[in-house]
Amino acid sequence: MKRKIELSAKTSPKIKLLRKAFFALAVDPFLKGINIRSRASHLRSQLSIEIEKALYPLKPSKIHGQITDFDLYGGIDISNSIKEKELTKRTGIFGNPSQFIYLAMSERIGSSLAGKICLAIDKRQTSYVISLDEGLEDERTPYSILDRLAFAFDLNDERQLQRVNLSKIRDNLPEIRSRLLKVHISEKMKNQFSITALALGITSLRAPIFALRTARALAAIRGKSFVSKNDFIMAIQLTLAHKATQIPTIQEPQKQEEEQEETNDTKNEENNDPNEMDIPQEMIISAIESTLPKDVLGEMKLLSPKKDTLNSNASGSGQRKLGNRRGSPKPSRKMPFDTSKRLDLISTLRSAAPWQKLRRELHGSPDNSIIIYKDDLFVRQYEEKSDRLIIFTVDASGSNAIGRLGEAKGAIEYLLGEAYANRDHVSLIAFRGTKAEVLLPATRSLVQAKKKLADLPGGGGTPIASGLEKAVEISITARNKGLTPTIAIMTDGKANISLEGQVDKKQALSDSENFCMVIQNLKIPAIVIDTSNRPQQPAKDLAQKANAKYIPMPRADAKKLSNAISKSSNEFHTNQ
């Protein structure tokens, strides 16, 4: 017996905001699109159906991470050309006015495809863009795409299946669009959009423009000829809140200003002169904070433009590289062909097809012959990922044992579990006394790694240079085997044993700095985790010399360490 799914009559505030955003988008296509972040659910399925209904007669066209240039831009249709015995072309997704774009699993779109989509948006080769983001944690739709879409909503917390009707505005759309051209907005509000965007740390000029046009669209939907205070606040919530990178502090208003505000609030909004309307900044910030997620700072950091890279990879996998034999398929390229490469026959035929008539006449060949030149050859490309090796270099000296060796062990055990889940290789080096010891060479054995970690004693001097020497040796060996190494150094940075095993703080510091320079010159991604009770300068100096990322170890929060190591490795490879 099938269970009947009942829709809730209540609509959550977030869905109401989404509906207003979609109505504004339908009225003003300049706003371009919406990014919807949600895992597969009944609510998302219903939203997709409602979007298709609302945008009818436009037809959805899905773009995924592995789509080809032929599907995007169109070109010569080889099969139909052969069948019809004449040159026929197929229209691509871009430039087709009868379609709107669905970006399926947009968090997996690489920088190359993101650039093509952004160019199509800038050239107005697309009508609407609906981006569906299914990412986990720091997996995100490329920033360059998000910057070009006016709206973004995170619906992962919306568990209840709700009634969503996005087609309500469709019948009155021509009338509302004609009214939109007459909507007036005051100069004060125009300036305030820019001031608010700047205060929120938004550097893109598109954001305040989207906010301005959204406010005008909301006014037109209400049947008004001017933008009201509510339209202004709603536009801020819809277009600027999700792009904020900081929350500005608001000074306490004076009593006179409070009294004036209370007086203004009692007046009817429709009777206010739009040219004189001034929105208090604290009201704007309060409206924005009400729409932000709980973990606001974490969400803001994830929207940083540097995340929009081909090599950014939230799963923590190794460095990506192009090959011609295996891996994920990438767009073919025109290049010299040899037996070590794979020929893309379809792209080659498509490149040669326009010249066949001329070539046949030139060579006196039969009409059914196909003449291909070297310049027509396209070679297939594949993107493969190398396995990652995390080299844990742990300070087990007396100074660290007195401090936080116990917590460091707990953090590493958590990280080992994360590495095992990601199928990463791990290696464990401990330095104490007069030298470092490789407790565990590169392995995927979680049980063996945990056993070695549990047996790790503490005490003695701090031979950091010896630990770094072992880490560099393992890194070089790993690279020769095709692995991508990352060195995670957990220490307080207080070296006092030289490379030769002598107690000499000055020489120990010099030896450590020398190996830090080796790590930097070999371009090995590294992270220095300060295990001191409070952040100390020695560990910071160590990170600076090795061009490594420095973080103080959070107390009882190993998950942050895991994320930091993954991000450090990915960002390092991105910058190369």
C-alpha positions as CSV (number, residue, x, y, z in Angstrom):
1,M,0.0,0.0,0.0
2,K,1.4,3.3,-1.1
3,R,1.7,6.0,1.5
4,K,0.1,9.3,0.6
5,I,2.3,12.3,1.0
6,E,0.5,15.3,2.4
7,L,1.7,18.8,1.7
8,S,1.9,21.2,4.6
9,A,-0.4,24.2,4.4
10,K,2.2,26.3,6.3
11,T,5.0,27.9,4.3
12,S,8.3,28.6,6.0
13,P,9.8,32.1,5.9
14,K,12.7,30.9,3.7
15,I,10.3,29.5,1.1
16,K,8.3,32.8,1.2
17,L,11.6,34.6,0.5
18,L,12.3,32.2,-2.3
19,R,8.9,32.8,-3.8
20,K,9.5,36.6,-3.8
21,A,12.9,36.2,-5.3
22,F,11.5,34.0,-8.1
23,F,8.7,36.5,-8.8
24,A,11.3,39.3,-9.1
25,L,13.3,37.1,-11.4
26,A,10.4,36.5,-13.6
27,V,9.6,40.2,-13.8
28,D,13.2,41.3,-14.5
29,P,15.3,38.7,-16.4
30,F,18.4,40.9,-15.8
31,L,18.5,39.3,-12.3
32,K,19.5,36.2,-14.3
33,G,19.0,33.3,-11.8
34,I,18.9,31.5,-8.5
35,N,21.3,29.2,-6.7
36,I,19.4,26.6,-4.7
37,R,21.5,24.6,-2.2
38,S,19.7,21.4,-1.2
39,R,20.3,17.7,-1.1
40,A,17.8,15.5,-3.1
41,S,14.4,15.7,-1.4
42,H,10.7,15.9,-2.1
43,L,10.9,19.7,-1.6
44,R,13.6,20.1,-4.2
45,S,11.7,17.9,-6.7
46,Q,8.6,19.9,-6.2
47,L,10.6,23.2,-6.6
48,S,12.0,21.9,-9.9
49,I,8.5,21.1,-11.2
50,E,7.2,24.5,-10.1
51,I,10.1,26.3,-11.8
52,E,9.5,24.5,-15.1
53,K,5.8,25.4,-14.9
54,A,6.5,29.0,-14.1
55,L,9.0,29.4,-16.9
56,Y,6.9,27.7,-19.5
57,P,7.1,27.8,-22.6
58,L,10.9,27.9,-22.0
59,K,12.3,24.4,-21.8
60,P,14.9,23.3,-19.3
61,S,18.4,22.3,-20.6
62,K,20.7,20.6,-18.1
63,I,24.4,21.4,-17.9
64,H,26.6,19.0,-16.0
65,G,30.4,19.0,-15.2
66,Q,31.3,16.7,-18.1
67,I,29.3,18.4,-20.9
68,T,31.1,19.0,-24.2
69,D,31.6,22.2,-26.2
70,F,29.4,20.7,-28.9
71,D,26.5,20.5,-26.6
72,L,27.1,24.1,-25.3
73,Y,27.8,25.9,-28.6
74,G,26.4,23.6,-31.2
75,G,28.1,22.9,-34.5
76,I,28.2,20.5,-37.4
77,D,26.0,17.4,-36.8
78,I,28.0,14.6,-38.3
79,S,25.3,11.9,-38.2
80,N,22.7,14.1,-39.8
81,S,25.1,15.4,-42.4
82,I,26.0,11.9,-43.5
83,K,22.3,10.9,-43.5
84,E,21.1,14.0,-45.4
85,K,24.2,14.2,-47.6
86,E,24.5,17.8,-46.9
87,L,26.0,20.0,-44.2
88,T,23.7,20.3,-41.2
89,K,24.2,22.1,-37.9
90,R,22.8,21.6,-34.5
91,T,22.0,24.5,-32.1
92,G,23.8,24.4,-28.8
93,I,22.4,25.3,-25.4
94,F,24.0,28.8,-25.4
95,G,22.2,31.2,-27.7
96,N,19.0,29.2,-27.8
97,P,16.2,31.6,-26.7
98,S,13.7,28.7,-26.2
99,Q,15.6,27.2,-23.3
100,F,16.7,28.1,-19.7
101,I,19.6,26.5,-18.0
102,Y,19.7,24.0,-15.1
103,L,23.1,23.6,-13.6
104,A,22.9,20.1,-12.2
105,M,25.3,19.4,-9.2
106,S,26.8,22.9,-9.7
107,E,29.3,22.3,-6.9
108,R,31.2,19.9,-9.2
109,I,31.6,22.4,-12.1
110,G,35.3,23.1,-12.8
111,S,36.9,26.5,-13.5
112,S,36.9,25.9,-17.3
113,L,33.2,25.2,-17.6
114,A,32.4,27.9,-15.0
115,G,34.3,30.4,-17.3
116,K,32.2,29.4,-20.3
117,I,28.9,29.7,-18.3
118,C,30.0,33.1,-17.0
119,L,30.9,34.3,-20.5
120,A,27.5,33.2,-21.8
121,I,25.7,35.0,-19.0
122,D,27.7,38.2,-19.6
123,K,26.9,38.0,-23.4
124,R,23.3,37.3,-22.6
125,Q,23.4,34.0,-24.4
126,T,21.2,32.5,-21.7
127,S,17.7,33.5,-20.4
128,Y,17.5,32.1,-16.9
129,V,20.0,30.1,-14.9
130,I,18.8,27.7,-12.1
131,S,21.7,26.3,-10.2
132,L,21.2,23.2,-8.0
133,D,24.0,22.7,-5.5
134,E,24.1,19.4,-3.6
135,G,27.5,20.0,-2.0
136,L,28.5,19.0,1.5
137,E,30.3,21.3,4.0
138,D,32.8,23.4,1.9
139,E,31.7,22.1,-1.5
140,R,30.2,25.1,-3.2
141,T,29.1,26.4,-6.6
142,P,31.9,28.4,-8.2
143,Y,32.0,31.9,-6.9
144,S,32.2,33.4,-10.4
145,I,28.7,31.9,-11.1
146,L,27.2,32.9,-7.8
147,D,28.4,36.5,-8.4
148,R,26.4,36.6,-11.6
149,L,23.1,35.3,-10.0
150,A,21.0,37.6,-8.0
151,F,19.7,35.1,-5.5
152,A,20.9,32.1,-3.5
153,F,19.0,30.0,-0.9
154,D,20.2,27.1,1.3
155,L,17.2,24.7,1.8
156,N,19.0,21.9,3.5
157,D,17.2,22.7,6.8
158,E,13.8,22.7,5.1
159,R,12.7,19.1,5.8
160,Q,9.0,19.5,5.5
161,L,7.3,19.2,2.1
162,Q,5.5,22.5,1.6
163,R,3.1,24.0,-0.9
164,V,5.1,26.0,-3.3
165,N,3.4,27.9,-6.1
166,L,5.7,29.8,-8.4
167,S,3.2,30.2,-11.3
168,K,0.9,32.7,-9.6
169,I,2.5,35.7,-11.2
170,R,2.7,34.4,-14.8
171,D,-0.8,35.6,-15.9
172,N,-0.1,39.2,-14.9
173,L,3.5,39.3,-16.1
174,P,3.1,41.6,-19.2
175,E,1.3,44.2,-17.1
176,I,3.8,44.1,-14.3
177,R,6.8,44.4,-16.7
178,S,5.2,47.5,-18.3
179,R,4.8,49.0,-14.8
180,L,8.4,48.1,-13.9
181,L,9.6,50.8,-16.4
182,K,7.8,53.5,-14.5
183,V,8.9,52.5,-11.0
184,H,10.9,55.3,-9.3
185,I,13.6,54.9,-6.6
186,S,15.2,57.8,-4.7
187,E,18.9,58.7,-4.9
188,K,19.2,58.1,-1.2
189,M,18.2,54.5,-1.6
190,K,20.5,54.0,-4.6
191,N,23.4,55.3,-2.6
192,Q,22.4,53.2,0.4
193,F,22.5,50.0,-1.6
194,S,26.2,50.6,-2.4
195,I,27.0,51.7,1.1
196,T,25.4,48.6,2.6
197,A,27.2,46.3,0.1
198,L,30.5,47.9,1.0
199,A,29.8,47.6,4.8
200,L,29.0,43.9,4.3
201,G,32.4,43.3,2.6
202,I,30.9,42.8,-0.8
203,T,33.4,44.0,-3.5
204,S,31.4,43.0,-6.6
205,L,29.5,45.8,-8.3
206,R,26.9,43.4,-9.5
207,A,25.5,42.9,-6.0
208,P,24.1,46.5,-5.4
209,I,22.8,46.6,-9.0
210,F,20.9,43.4,-8.4
211,A,19.6,44.8,-5.1
212,L,18.4,48.0,-6.9
213,R,16.6,46.1,-9.7
214,T,15.1,43.6,-7.2
215,A,13.6,46.5,-5.2
216,R,12.1,48.0,-8.3
217,A,10.7,44.6,-9.3
218,L,9.1,44.1,-5.9
219,A,7.5,47.5,-6.1
220,A,6.1,46.7,-9.6
221,I,4.7,43.4,-8.3
222,R,2.8,45.3,-5.5
223,G,1.4,47.6,-8.1
224,K,3.3,50.7,-6.9
225,S,5.2,53.3,-8.8
226,F,7.9,53.9,-6.2
227,V,10.2,51.7,-4.0
228,S,9.1,51.7,-0.4
229,K,11.1,51.0,2.8
230,N,9.8,47.3,2.8
231,D,10.9,46.8,-0.8
232,F,14.3,48.2,0.0
233,I,14.7,45.9,3.1
234,M,13.4,42.9,1.2
235,A,15.8,43.5,-1.7
236,I,18.7,43.7,0.8
237,Q,17.7,40.3,2.3
238,L,17.3,38.6,-1.1
239,T,20.5,39.8,-2.9
240,L,23.1,41.0,-0.3
241,A,22.7,38.8,2.8
242,H,24.1,35.6,1.2
243,K,27.0,37.4,-0.3
244,A,28.2,39.1,2.9
245,T,31.7,38.4,4.1
246,Q,31.4,40.4,7.3
247,I,28.9,41.9,9.7
248,P,29.5,45.6,10.5
249,T,29.1,46.9,14.0
250,I,26.3,49.4,14.6
251,Q,26.7,52.2,17.1
252,E,23.9,52.8,19.6
253,P,21.6,55.5,18.2
254,Q,21.0,58.6,20.2
255,K,17.6,59.1,22.0
256,Q,16.6,61.8,19.5
257,E,17.2,59.4,16.6
258,E,15.2,56.7,18.3
259,E,12.2,59.1,18.9
260,Q,12.4,60.2,15.3
261,E,12.4,56.6,14.1
262,E,9.4,55.7,16.2
263,T,7.6,58.7,14.8
264,N,8.4,57.7,11.2
265,D,7.3,54.1,11.8
266,T,3.8,55.3,12.8
267,K,3.3,57.0,9.5
268,N,1.7,55.1,6.6
269,E,4.4,53.9,4.2
270,E,2.3,54.9,1.2
271,N,2.2,58.6,2.3
272,N,6.0,59.0,2.6
273,D,7.8,60.9,-0.1
274,P,10.1,58.3,-1.7
275,N,12.7,61.0,-2.4
276,E,13.0,61.8,1.3
277,M,12.9,58.3,2.7
278,D,16.0,57.3,4.7
279,I,16.5,53.8,6.0
280,P,18.4,53.4,9.4
281,Q,21.5,51.3,9.0
282,E,20.7,49.2,12.1
283,M,17.4,48.2,10.5
284,I,19.2,47.1,7.4
285,I,21.8,45.0,9.4
286,S,19.0,43.5,11.6
287,A,17.2,42.4,8.5
288,I,20.3,40.8,7.0
289,E,21.2,39.0,10.3
290,S,17.7,37.4,10.4
291,T,18.4,35.7,7.0
292,L,21.9,34.5,7.7
293,P,22.6,30.9,8.8
294,K,23.7,30.2,12.4
295,D,27.3,29.5,11.5
296,V,27.6,32.8,9.7
297,L,31.3,33.2,9.8
298,G,31.9,29.7,8.4
299,E,29.4,30.2,5.6
300,M,31.0,33.6,4.7
301,K,34.5,32.1,4.4
302,L,33.2,29.5,2.1
303,L,32.0,32.1,-0.3
304,S,35.6,33.5,-0.8
305,P,36.5,34.0,-4.5
306,K,39.6,31.8,-4.2
307,K,37.4,28.8,-3.9
308,D,36.5,29.1,-7.6
309,T,39.3,27.0,-8.9
310,L,39.7,23.8,-10.8
311,N,41.9,22.2,-8.1
312,S,39.7,23.2,-5.2
313,N,38.4,19.9,-4.0
314,A,36.4,19.5,-0.8
315,S,36.8,15.7,-0.7
316,G,40.5,16.2,0.1
317,S,41.7,14.2,-2.9
318,G,45.2,14.6,-4.4
319,Q,46.3,17.0,-7.1
320,R,44.5,16.9,-10.4
321,K,46.5,16.5,-13.6
322,L,45.7,16.2,-17.3
323,G,46.5,12.9,-19.1
324,N,45.5,11.3,-22.4
325,R,44.7,7.7,-21.3
326,R,42.5,7.5,-18.2
327,G,40.5,9.6,-15.7
328,S,37.5,11.9,-16.1
329,P,37.0,13.0,-19.7
330,K,37.8,16.7,-20.5
331,P,37.1,18.7,-23.7
332,S,39.3,17.5,-26.6
333,R,42.1,19.7,-27.9
334,K,43.5,20.2,-31.4
335,M,47.2,19.1,-31.1
336,P,49.8,16.9,-32.9
337,F,48.8,13.2,-32.8
338,D,51.0,10.2,-32.0
339,T,50.4,6.6,-30.8
340,S,50.5,7.7,-27.2
341,K,47.3,9.7,-27.5
342,R,43.7,8.9,-28.2
343,L,42.1,10.4,-31.3
344,D,38.6,12.1,-30.9
345,L,37.1,10.9,-34.1
346,I,33.9,12.9,-33.9
347,S,35.6,16.2,-33.1
348,T,38.1,15.5,-35.9
349,L,35.4,14.9,-38.5
350,R,33.5,17.9,-37.3
351,S,36.6,20.0,-37.8
352,A,37.3,18.6,-41.3
353,A,33.6,18.6,-42.6
354,P,33.4,22.2,-43.8
355,W,36.4,21.8,-46.1
356,Q,35.5,18.5,-47.8
357,K,34.1,20.0,-51.0
358,L,37.1,22.2,-51.5
359,R,39.5,19.4,-50.7
360,R,37.9,17.0,-53.1
361,E,38.1,19.4,-55.9
362,L,41.7,20.2,-55.1
363,H,42.8,16.5,-54.9
364,G,40.3,15.2,-57.5
365,S,38.8,12.7,-55.0
366,P,35.4,11.0,-55.3
367,D,32.4,12.6,-53.7
368,N,32.1,10.0,-51.0
369,S,35.7,10.4,-49.8
370,I,36.7,12.2,-46.6
371,I,40.0,14.1,-46.6
372,I,41.5,14.8,-43.2
373,Y,44.6,17.0,-42.6
374,K,46.9,17.0,-39.6
375,D,45.4,20.3,-38.5
376,D,42.0,18.7,-38.2
377,L,43.1,16.1,-35.5
378,F,41.6,16.4,-32.1
379,V,43.0,14.5,-29.2
380,R,41.1,13.2,-26.2
381,Q,42.0,14.5,-22.7
382,Y,41.4,13.0,-19.3
383,E,41.8,14.4,-15.8
384,E,43.1,12.0,-13.2
385,K,43.7,12.5,-9.5
386,S,46.8,11.3,-7.8
387,D,46.4,9.6,-4.4
388,R,47.2,11.9,-1.5
389,L,49.7,11.1,1.3
390,I,49.4,13.0,4.6
391,I,52.7,12.9,6.5
392,F,52.0,13.5,10.2
393,T,55.2,14.8,11.8
394,V,54.5,14.9,15.5
395,D,56.5,16.6,18.3
396,A,56.8,14.0,21.1
397,S,59.4,16.0,23.1
398,G,59.3,16.9,26.8
399,S,58.0,20.4,26.2
400,N,55.1,19.2,24.1
401,A,54.3,16.2,26.4
402,I,54.0,18.6,29.3
403,G,51.7,20.7,27.1
404,R,49.2,19.0,24.8
405,L,50.7,15.7,23.4
406,G,47.5,13.9,24.6
407,E,45.3,16.3,22.7
408,A,47.6,16.0,19.7
409,K,47.2,12.2,19.7
410,G,43.4,12.5,19.8
411,A,43.4,15.0,16.9
412,I,45.7,12.7,14.9
413,E,43.5,9.7,15.6
414,Y,40.5,11.6,14.3
415,L,42.5,12.8,11.2
416,L,43.6,9.2,10.5
417,G,39.9,8.2,10.4
418,E,39.2,11.0,8.0
419,A,42.1,10.0,5.8
420,Y,41.0,6.4,5.8
421,A,37.4,7.5,4.7
422,N,39.0,9.5,1.9
423,R,41.2,6.6,0.9
424,D,44.3,8.7,1.6
425,H,47.7,7.3,2.4
426,V,49.2,8.3,5.8
427,S,52.6,8.2,7.3
428,L,53.6,8.9,10.9
429,I,56.9,10.5,12.0
430,A,57.7,11.2,15.7
431,F,60.7,13.3,16.9
432,R,61.9,13.3,20.5
433,G,65.2,13.0,22.3
434,T,68.0,13.5,19.7
435,K,66.4,12.3,16.5
436,A,63.2,11.5,14.6
437,E,61.8,8.1,13.8
438,V,59.5,7.0,11.0
439,L,56.9,5.0,13.0
440,L,54.8,4.3,10.0
441,P,55.7,4.5,6.3
442,A,53.1,5.3,3.7
443,T,50.1,3.1,4.3
444,R,46.3,2.9,4.2
445,S,46.1,0.6,7.2
446,L,44.0,2.5,9.9
447,V,44.6,-0.2,12.5
448,Q,48.3,-0.2,12.2
449,A,48.5,3.6,12.3
450,K,46.4,3.8,15.5
451,K,48.5,1.2,17.2
452,K,51.7,3.1,16.4
453,L,50.1,6.3,17.7
454,A,48.9,4.8,21.0
455,D,52.4,3.5,21.7
456,L,54.0,6.9,21.1
457,P,55.9,8.0,24.3
458,G,56.7,11.6,25.2
459,G,59.8,13.2,26.7
460,G,63.3,14.4,25.8
461,G,64.6,17.2,23.5
462,T,63.0,18.7,20.4
463,P,64.9,17.7,17.2
464,I,62.6,19.5,14.8
465,A,65.2,19.5,12.0
466,S,65.5,15.7,12.1
467,G,61.7,15.4,11.9
468,L,61.5,17.7,8.9
469,E,64.4,15.8,7.2
470,K,62.4,12.5,7.4
471,A,59.2,14.3,6.2
472,V,61.1,15.7,3.1
473,E,62.6,12.3,2.3
474,I,59.2,10.6,2.4
475,S,57.7,13.4,0.3
476,I,60.3,13.0,-2.4
477,T,59.8,9.2,-2.5
478,A,56.0,9.7,-2.6
479,R,56.2,12.0,-5.5
480,N,58.3,9.6,-7.4
481,K,55.5,7.0,-6.9
482,G,52.9,9.4,-8.2
483,L,51.4,10.4,-4.8
484,T,50.6,14.0,-3.7
485,P,52.3,14.6,-0.3
486,T,51.1,17.0,2.3
487,I,53.2,17.5,5.5
488,A,51.3,18.2,8.7
489,I,53.7,19.3,11.4
490,M,52.4,19.3,15.0
491,T,54.8,21.1,17.3
492,D,55.3,24.1,19.6
493,G,58.3,25.2,17.4
494,K,60.8,25.3,20.3
495,A,63.7,23.5,18.7
496,N,66.7,22.8,20.9
497,I,68.5,19.7,19.3
498,S,70.6,20.2,16.2
499,L,70.5,17.8,13.2
500,E,73.6,16.1,14.6
501,G,71.9,15.4,17.9
502,Q,73.6,18.0,20.0
503,V,72.0,20.4,22.5
504,D,72.4,23.7,20.7
505,K,69.4,25.9,20.4
506,K,71.0,28.3,17.9
507,Q,72.1,25.5,15.6
508,A,68.8,23.7,16.0
509,L,66.9,26.8,14.9
510,S,69.3,27.2,11.9
511,D,68.9,23.5,10.9
512,S,65.1,23.7,11.2
513,E,65.0,26.9,9.0
514,N,67.2,25.2,6.4
515,F,64.7,22.3,6.0
516,C,61.8,24.7,6.0
517,M,63.5,26.4,2.9
518,V,63.8,22.9,1.3
519,I,60.1,22.3,1.8
520,Q,59.3,25.7,0.3
521,N,61.7,25.2,-2.7
522,L,60.3,21.7,-3.4
523,K,56.8,23.2,-3.3
524,I,55.5,20.6,-0.8
525,P,52.2,21.8,0.7
526,A,52.6,21.9,4.5
527,I,50.6,23.0,7.5
528,V,52.1,23.9,11.0
529,I,49.7,23.1,13.9
530,D,50.8,25.0,17.0
531,T,50.3,22.6,19.9
532,S,51.2,25.3,22.5
533,N,48.6,26.2,25.1
534,R,48.5,29.6,23.5
535,P,49.7,30.6,20.0
536,Q,53.5,31.1,20.1
537,Q,55.9,32.9,17.8
538,P,58.3,30.0,17.2
539,A,55.7,27.9,15.5
540,K,54.6,30.9,13.4
541,D,58.1,31.5,12.3
542,L,58.4,27.8,11.3
543,A,55.3,28.1,9.1
544,Q,56.5,31.3,7.5
545,K,59.9,29.8,6.5
546,A,58.3,26.7,5.0
547,N,55.6,28.8,3.2
548,A,53.1,26.7,5.2
549,K,49.7,27.5,6.7
550,Y,49.8,28.2,10.4
551,I,46.9,27.3,12.7
552,P,46.8,27.0,16.5
553,M,45.4,23.7,17.5
554,P,41.8,24.2,18.7
555,R,41.0,22.5,22.0
556,A,39.0,19.3,21.6
557,D,38.1,20.2,18.0
558,A,40.0,17.8,15.7
559,K,37.4,18.3,12.9
560,K,38.8,21.8,12.3
561,L,42.3,20.4,11.9
562,S,41.0,17.9,9.3
563,N,39.4,20.6,7.3
564,A,42.5,22.9,7.6
565,I,44.8,20.2,6.3
566,S,42.5,19.4,3.3
567,K,42.1,23.1,2.4
568,S,45.9,23.8,2.8
569,S,46.7,21.0,0.4
570,N,44.1,22.1,-2.2
571,E,44.9,25.8,-2.0
572,F,48.6,25.1,-2.4
573,H,48.1,23.1,-5.6
574,T,45.7,25.7,-6.9
575,N,48.3,28.4,-6.6
576,Q,50.9,26.4,-8.5
